Amino acid sequence: MPYPPSLQRSATLNANLAPIVRTGFLIQDEIFAASATVTSDLTASAARRGFRCFEFLTRLACSIDHGDAVEVLSDYVESELEEYPREVARLCVAGSRTLAHAAELCRDVSARQASETEAKRVV
């Protein structure tokens, strides 16, 4: 499916733009990629939690016939208390990775702009 004209990239357009605008486009691309990564991590986390909840409800329904609902409930609470910090840690790692990448990108951009400014001063 072709993109609308306003969204298509153009090599001549990018070549004629000021460095700060090209940098803005680069940062925007990185933001979109980071958003997709965080969204997929959140979706995976929600899927894992939903699966655990569904599994718990299934076990709870079966346990009512056997009379061990309290044991199933306590097992679920115990497993959630163990799993919740892991989920938070996974999300924090994803956020940290994204922020580290953004910081690296900003350092590269500022170094490039500083060298361009220095080159203009020399000339």
Backbone as CSV, one residue per row, in Angstrom:
resi,resn,N_x,N_y,N_z,CA_x,CA_y,CA_z,C_x,C_y,C_z
1,MET,0.850,-1.179,0.000,0.000,0.000,0.000,0.891,1.236,0.000
2,PRO,0.710,2.118,-0.968,1.545,3.320,-1.007,1.156,4.300,0.099
3,TYR,2.161,5.002,0.557,1.930,6.015,1.583,1.383,7.288,0.947
4,PRO,0.630,8.077,1.710,0.200,9.378,1.197,1.432,10.240,0.904
5,PRO,1.331,11.164,-0.023,2.486,11.985,-0.395,3.140,12.678,0.806
6,SER,2.377,13.039,1.800,2.953,13.745,2.942,3.819,12.838,3.809
7,LEU,3.650,11.493,3.696,4.419,10.574,4.521,5.574,9.905,3.783
8,GLN,5.646,10.070,2.465,6.713,9.422,1.708,8.022,10.162,1.910
9,ARG,9.102,9.357,2.011,10.418,9.965,2.173,10.977,10.339,0.806
10,SER,11.730,11.390,0.805,12.339,11.851,-0.432,13.812,12.135,-0.160
11,ALA,14.690,11.537,-0.963,16.126,11.748,-0.772,16.488,13.208,-1.013
12,THR,15.871,13.837,-2.020,16.193,15.240,-2.283,15.676,16.125,-1.164
13,LEU,14.524,15.773,-0.616,13.997,16.566,0.486,14.935,16.490,1.687
14,ASN,15.373,15.286,2.017,16.265,15.115,3.159,17.611,15.785,2.929
15,ALA,18.090,15.788,1.697,19.390,16.386,1.408,19.347,17.906,1.516
16,ASN,18.185,18.511,1.250,18.079,19.964,1.259,17.662,20.530,2.611
17,LEU,17.399,19.675,3.570,16.943,20.159,4.863,18.126,20.591,5.729
18,ALA,17.845,21.494,6.626,18.865,21.913,7.581,19.218,20.733,8.486
19,PRO,20.444,20.681,8.975,20.852,19.542,9.824,19.942,19.342,11.030
20,ILE,19.455,20.408,11.600,18.611,20.266,12.784,17.286,19.605,12.420
21,VAL,16.774,19.869,11.218,15.518,19.252,10.781,15.746,17.777,10.493
22,ARG,16.873,17.451,9.832,17.197,16.039,9.601,17.337,15.309,10.931
23,THR,17.961,15.973,11.886,18.110,15.387,13.217,16.749,15.162,13.852
24,GLY,15.842,16.102,13.677,14.489,15.959,14.211,13.779,14.757,13.622
25,PHE,13.965,14.545,12.315,13.367,13.372,11.674,13.972,12.081,12.215
26,LEU,15.281,12.101,12.433,15.961,10.928,12.974,15.454,10.614,14.385
27,ILE,15.320,11.638,15.183,14.816,11.450,16.545,13.372,10.956,16.506
28,GLN,12.580,11.490,15.595,11.190,11.045,15.467,11.131,9.568,15.088
29,ASP,11.988,9.128,14.175,12.033,7.709,13.815,12.393,6.855,15.016
30,GLU,13.344,7.318,15.813,13.753,6.567,17.001,12.620,6.512,18.030
31,ILE,11.861,7.590,18.143,10.737,7.617,19.081,9.681,6.609,18.647
32,PHE,9.414,6.539,17.351,8.438,5.560,16.858,8.910,4.142,17.136
33,ALA,10.193,3.868,16.896,10.732,2.530,17.149,10.673,2.198,18.638
34,ALA,11.012,3.157,19.481,10.961,2.933,20.936,9.523,2.719,21.394
35,SER,8.593,3.466,20.833,7.182,3.292,21.192,6.696,1.903,20.818
36,ALA,7.118,1.423,19.666,6.729,0.077,19.246,7.314,-0.977,20.185
37,THR,8.549,-0.780,20.606,9.184,-1.725,21.533,8.465,-1.749,22.868
38,VAL,8.198,-0.577,23.416,7.514,-0.500,24.706,6.104,-1.073,24.592
39,THR,5.424,-0.777,23.496,4.073,-1.310,23.292,4.091,-2.829,23.223
40,SER,5.052,-3.390,22.516,5.119,-4.862,22.440,5.464,-5.462,23.796
41,ASP,6.336,-4.801,24.567,6.655,-5.299,25.917,5.429,-5.251,26.823
42,LEU,4.675,-4.166,26.741,3.464,-4.051,27.555,2.417,-5.077,27.141
43,THR,2.304,-5.305,25.841,1.348,-6.299,25.344,1.731,-7.697,25.810
44,ALA,3.014,-8.010,25.747,3.477,-9.322,26.216,3.227,-9.480,27.706
45,SER,3.453,-8.422,28.464,3.203,-8.465,29.907,1.722,-8.689,30.192
46,ALA,0.874,-7.971,29.478,-0.570,-8.143,29.666,-1.011,-9.546,29.270
47,ALA,-0.416,-10.088,28.227,-0.763,-11.447,27.808,-0.358,-12.468,28.863
48,ARG,0.834,-12.297,29.428,1.272,-13.222,30.487,0.355,-13.141,31.702
49,ARG,0.012,-11.911,32.085,-0.875,-11.751,33.245,-2.260,-12.323,32.958
50,GLY,-2.758,-12.098,31.760,-4.062,-12.650,31.386,-4.052,-14.168,31.382
51,PHE,-2.976,-14.760,30.889,-2.866,-16.209,30.877,-2.836,-16.758,32.302
52,ARG,-2.074,-16.105,33.187,-2.019,-16.560,34.586,-3.384,-16.437,35.252
53,CYS,-4.095,-15.352,34.956,-5.426,-15.158,35.533,-6.399,-16.216,35.013
54,PHE,-6.359,-16.492,33.721,-7.225,-17.511,33.142,-6.913,-18.879,33.739
55,GLU,-5.622,-19.165,33.890,-5.213,-20.432,34.490,-5.720,-20.539,35.930
56,PHE,-5.629,-19.426,36.670,-6.117,-19.403,38.043,-7.618,-19.662,38.095
57,LEU,-8.376,-18.987,37.238,-9.826,-19.177,37.241,-10.214,-20.608,36.884
58,THR,-9.463,-21.198,35.970,-9.717,-22.591,35.605,-9.455,-23.512,36.798
59,ARG,-8.321,-23.288,37.449,-7.994,-24.115,38.621,-8.990,-23.887,39.754
60,LEU,-9.441,-22.643,39.908,-10.401,-22.337,40.963,-11.728,-23.034,40.710
61,ALA,-12.169,-23.020,39.453,-13.428,-23.691,39.117,-13.328,-25.193,39.384
62,CYS,-12.207,-25.784,39.058,-12.018,-27.218,39.314,-11.876,-27.507,40.810
63,SER,-11.292,-26.562,41.540,-11.037,-26.804,42.963,-12.318,-26.773,43.795
64,ILE,-13.334,-26.117,43.304,-14.589,-26.055,44.056,-15.168,-27.461,44.212
65,ASP,-15.043,-28.282,43.154,-15.515,-29.663,43.231,-14.698,-30.494,44.215
66,HIS,-13.416,-30.174,44.326,-12.521,-30.960,45.179,-12.394,-30.398,46.590
67,GLY,-12.891,-29.203,46.800,-12.862,-28.606,48.136,-11.513,-28.018,48.526
68,ASP,-10.676,-27.660,47.569,-9.379,-27.062,47.913,-9.221,-25.670,47.302
69,ALA,-10.289,-24.890,47.310,-10.274,-23.544,46.734,-9.327,-22.627,47.494
70,VAL,-9.244,-22.780,48.791,-8.359,-21.918,49.589,-6.902,-22.162,49.190
71,GLU,-6.548,-23.418,48.965,-5.176,-23.736,48.558,-4.860,-23.146,47.184
72,VAL,-5.803,-23.247,46.255,-5.613,-22.685,44.917,-5.481,-21.167,45.003
73,LEU,-6.299,-20.545,45.810,-6.233,-19.093,45.982,-4.904,-18.674,46.595
74,SER,-4.454,-19.379,47.602,-3.177,-19.015,48.225,-2.010,-19.246,47.261
75,ASP,-2.082,-20.305,46.444,-1.036,-20.533,45.438,-1.001,-19.394,44.428
76,TYR,-2.175,-18.930,44.015,-2.237,-17.842,43.045,-1.655,-16.552,43.630
77,VAL,-2.031,-16.236,44.855,-1.517,-15.013,45.490,-0.006,-15.108,45.636
78,GLU,0.482,-16.261,46.050,1.921,-16.450,46.222,2.659,-16.293,44.893
79,SER,2.126,-16.899,43.850,2.790,-16.794,42.546,2.738,-15.366,42.009
80,GLU,1.640,-14.664,42.249,1.548,-13.266,41.804,2.523,-12.379,42.567
81,LEU,2.694,-12.644,43.855,3.654,-11.869,44.631,5.082,-12.104,44.145
82,GLU,5.349,-13.288,43.618,6.665,-13.566,43.052,6.803,-12.995,41.645
83,GLU,5.747,-13.058,40.868,5.823,-12.694,39.456,5.730,-11.185,39.225
84,TYR,5.012,-10.477,40.069,4.819,-9.039,39.859,6.140,-8.274,39.807
85,PRO,7.052,-8.495,40.756,8.340,-7.781,40.653,9.112,-8.135,39.376
86,ARG,8.983,-9.365,38.896,9.648,-9.739,37.640,9.074,-8.967,36.465
87,GLU,7.761,-8.827,36.444,7.125,-8.073,35.354,7.560,-6.609,35.391
88,VAL,7.575,-6.039,36.582,8.006,-4.637,36.713,9.457,-4.508,36.273
89,ALA,10.290,-5.473,36.647,11.703,-5.430,36.250,11.839,-5.517,34.731
90,ARG,11.052,-6.370,34.085,11.100,-6.468,32.619,10.754,-5.136,31.969
91,LEU,9.719,-4.496,32.478,9.312,-3.213,31.913,10.349,-2.130,32.186
92,CYS,10.962,-2.175,33.361,12.018,-1.201,33.676,13.231,-1.397,32.779
93,VAL,13.563,-2.638,32.474,14.683,-2.918,31.566,14.380,-2.365,30.183
94,ALA,13.151,-2.564,29.720,12.767,-2.038,28.399,12.846,-0.517,28.391
95,GLY,12.351,0.119,29.448,12.421,1.583,29.541,13.845,2.074,29.620
96,SER,14.664,1.388,30.384,16.068,1.764,30.516,16.800,1.635,29.183
97,ARG,16.526,0.555,28.474,17.131,0.354,27.157,16.746,1.498,26.218
98,THR,15.483,1.864,26.252,14.998,2.931,25.381,15.657,4.267,25.739
99,LEU,15.735,4.567,27.033,16.355,5.826,27.454,17.850,5.854,27.144
100,ALA,18.530,4.727,27.308,19.957,4.671,26.988,20.183,4.913,25.494
101,HIS,19.316,4.328,24.689,19.431,4.521,23.241,19.161,5.979,22.878
102,ALA,18.176,6.578,23.517,17.861,7.991,23.253,19.020,8.887,23.678
103,ALA,19.633,8.586,24.818,20.768,9.383,25.275,21.940,9.264,24.306
104,GLU,22.179,8.062,23.803,23.252,7.852,22.826,22.973,8.641,21.553
105,LEU,21.739,8.627,21.123,21.352,9.371,19.929,21.566,10.873,20.142
106,CYS,21.158,11.378,21.299,21.340,12.807,21.591,22.822,13.183,21.654
107,ARG,23.650,12.299,22.240,25.099,12.557,22.278,25.670,12.624,20.865
108,ASP,25.261,11.689,20.004,25.752,11.675,18.628,25.344,12.942,17.886
109,VAL,24.096,13.344,18.073,23.597,14.549,17.399,24.348,15.781,17.884
110,SER,24.532,15.900,19.193,25.222,17.082,19.714,26.685,17.097,19.284
111,ALA,27.340,15.935,19.238,28.728,15.873,18.779,28.824,16.271,17.311
112,ARG,27.886,15.796,16.492,27.878,16.149,15.076,27.654,17.649,14.891
113,GLN,26.722,18.215,15.653,26.460,19.646,15.524,27.640,20.466,16.016
114,ALA,28.307,20.000,17.071,29.483,20.718,17.564,30.610,20.699,16.536
115,SER,30.798,19.540,15.879,31.857,19.477,14.861,31.501,20.330,13.647
116,GLU,30.227,20.387,13.276,29.824,21.255,12.163,30.027,22.719,12.520
117,THR,29.721,23.082,13.740,29.918,24.469,14.185,31.399,24.814,14.208
118,GLU,32.229,23.893,14.678,33.668,24.109,14.712,34.224,24.244,13.302
119,ALA,33.716,23.431,12.381,34.167,23.519,10.998,33.789,24.866,10.373
120,LYS,32.623,25.394,10.732,32.209,26.704,10.197,33.070,27.818,10.758
121,ARG,33.513,27.676,12.031,34.369,28.700,12.637,35.748,28.717,11.982
122,VAL,36.250,27.540,11.646,37.576,27.448,11.029,37.572,28.096,9.657
123,VAL,36.494,27.904,8.902,36.396,28.485,7.555,36.125,29.937,7.691
